[in-house]
Amino acid sequence: MPESSVLTLRLNPRLKKQLERLSKAMNRTRSFVAAEAIREYVALNEWQIEEVKKALAEADRSEFATDKNVAEVVDKWTRRAH
């Protein structure tokens, strides 16, 4: 079994009930569902922060899309929408 540690947190009663219903529907423990939710939240936010850092580094290097690049992307996506 993987190593783990205990984390205590407070939830408002409504969220706790939602977690209980979800864990029952999934046939999983509340701890499993909460840990999975936290894993996904942390992964998503780490990814977003890294992407922002990359974008800021590009901006610091003055690497910007040209007006033509932007127009091509807008044209590509607006053509698909019709």
Stockholm file with secondary structure:
# STOCKHOLM 1.0

chainA/1-82         MPESSVLTLRLNPRLKKQLERLSKAMNRTRSFVAAEAIREYVALNEWQIEEVKKALAEADRSEFATDKNVAEVVDKWTRRAH
#=GR chainA/1-82 SS CCCCCCCCCCCCHHHHHHHHHHHHHHTCCHHHHHHHHHHHHHHHHHHHHHHHHHHHHHHHTTCCCCHHHHHHHHHHHHHHHC
#=GC SS_cons        CCCCCCCCCCCCHHHHHHHHHHHHHHTCCHHHHHHHHHHHHHHHHHHHHHHHHHHHHHHHTTCCCCHHHHHHHHHHHHHHHC
//
